[in-house]
Amino acid sequence: MKFQGKVALVTGGSRGIGQAIAVALGGEGATVVVNYLRDAEAAQQTADRVTASGGQALTWQADVVSPSQVGRMAAAVVEQFGRIDILVNNAGGKIRAAPFLDVDEELWDECIDLNMKGTFFCSQAVARHMVRQRYGRIINISSIAGFQTQPDRTHYSVAKAGVAMLTKSMAVELAPYHITVNAVAPTYVKTKATADVIAGREDQLVCMHPLGRLGLPSDVITAVLFFASDEAEYLTGQCLFPDGGNTLGRNWPF
Ligand SMILES: NC(=O)c1ccc[n+]([C@@H]2O[C@H](COP(=O)([O-])OP(=O)(O)OC[C@H]3O[C@@H](n4cnc5c(N)ncnc54)[C@H](OP(=O)(O)O)[C@@H]3O)[C@@H](O)[C@H]2O)c1
């Protein structure tokens, strides 16, 4: 029960990687606030799984892109549970793929807003409470796409590279308050959201991973729980890559 007594907020916790992170934190004793945007039923299912694994849980609807909504969410968490120890900025995604020449203003804004603006303002809202506590763990979910190009994902790559730089800047500014800020940049992770990307070319994608398989939500959990732990207190501004070696560049069949 590594996180007994800790309060965690996971954005985009209703499904996929965020759901897995929320359930894992709950399983280690944390009280987990499961943020979502649209799918209240899925968020409640995550909360039920947290409760079943021994933790306490609450769902909270808020659009991470709205500073006022995330401000209200952070205040509500503190009012209800007295503190916020861990923030996982997981809500994000590529929205949709498009070649550089076809990315229009709407797609650009939507992608940059969800991934970068959302991470920025959620962190700011929560950090204001963490500063008072003089304790906090912020973990931002970036992507390997922020470190290497991917076809038709310029907008997403730029957004996730921004998340990585934001992690470093926040790490420096929040260090005096004993708040650590780290990033996790996964490779292709098998979730419902990536099923269409992976379908029909899993073998080709696996070839890009020296460890011989695509990522699983459990691979991301390991990195997130490490950064959230007290053992990681001297690590800040860092990025871990649960990527099976993908970013090492050996992207030919072997
Ligand atoms: N899956 C991968 O292969 C992969 C690889 C590298 C990085 N990542 C990153 O990992 C994170 C999770 O990915 P995933 O595949 O698990 O995504 P997903 O299955 O699409 O889930 C996205 C989650 O974010 C929530 N969400 C979307 N927009 C939101 C908003 N504006 N405000 C609040 N919540 C919002 C969704 O809630 P509702 O359903 O309620 O709307 C959902 O819970 C993302 O940041 C993604 O970029 C994923």
The ligand as an ORCA input file, in Angstrom:
! r2SCAN-3c Opt
* xyz 0 1
  N      -2.476      4.786    -26.505
  C      -1.252      5.048    -26.973
  O      -0.699      4.315    -27.811
  C      -0.483      6.227    -26.446
  C       0.898      6.328    -26.731
  C       1.614      7.410    -26.247
  C       0.973      8.370    -25.490
  N      -0.379      8.260    -25.234
  C      -1.015      9.292    -24.416
  O      -1.596      8.653    -23.294
  C      -2.761      9.379    -22.888
  C      -3.957      8.438    -22.801
  O      -4.123      7.810    -24.056
  P      -5.287      6.715    -24.284
  O      -4.911      6.001    -25.524
  O      -5.543      5.968    -23.042
  O      -6.514      7.704    -24.616
  P      -8.094      7.415    -24.725
  O      -8.376      5.974    -24.602
  O      -8.550      8.148    -25.936
  O      -8.695      8.143    -23.426
  C      -8.668      9.530    -23.366
  C      -9.198      9.962    -22.027
  O      -9.090     11.384    -21.951
  C     -10.371     11.914    -21.655
  N     -10.490     13.222    -22.286
  C     -10.449     13.515    -23.605
  N     -10.541     14.844    -23.770
  C     -10.653     15.384    -22.534
  C     -10.790     16.701    -22.049
  N     -10.823     17.752    -22.880
  N     -10.898     16.900    -20.712
  C     -10.889     15.842    -19.854
  N     -10.734     14.573    -20.251
  C     -10.632     14.347    -21.579
  C     -11.377     10.900    -22.143
  O     -12.566     11.072    -21.400
  P     -14.064     10.829    -22.025
  O     -14.014      9.505    -22.688
  O     -14.943     10.884    -20.850
  O     -14.323     11.874    -22.989
  C     -10.639      9.607    -21.801
  O     -10.811      9.299    -20.437
  C      -2.917     10.515    -23.894
  O      -2.302     11.682    -23.394
  C      -2.154     10.020    -25.106
  O      -1.722     11.066    -25.939
  C      -1.110      7.216    -25.685
*
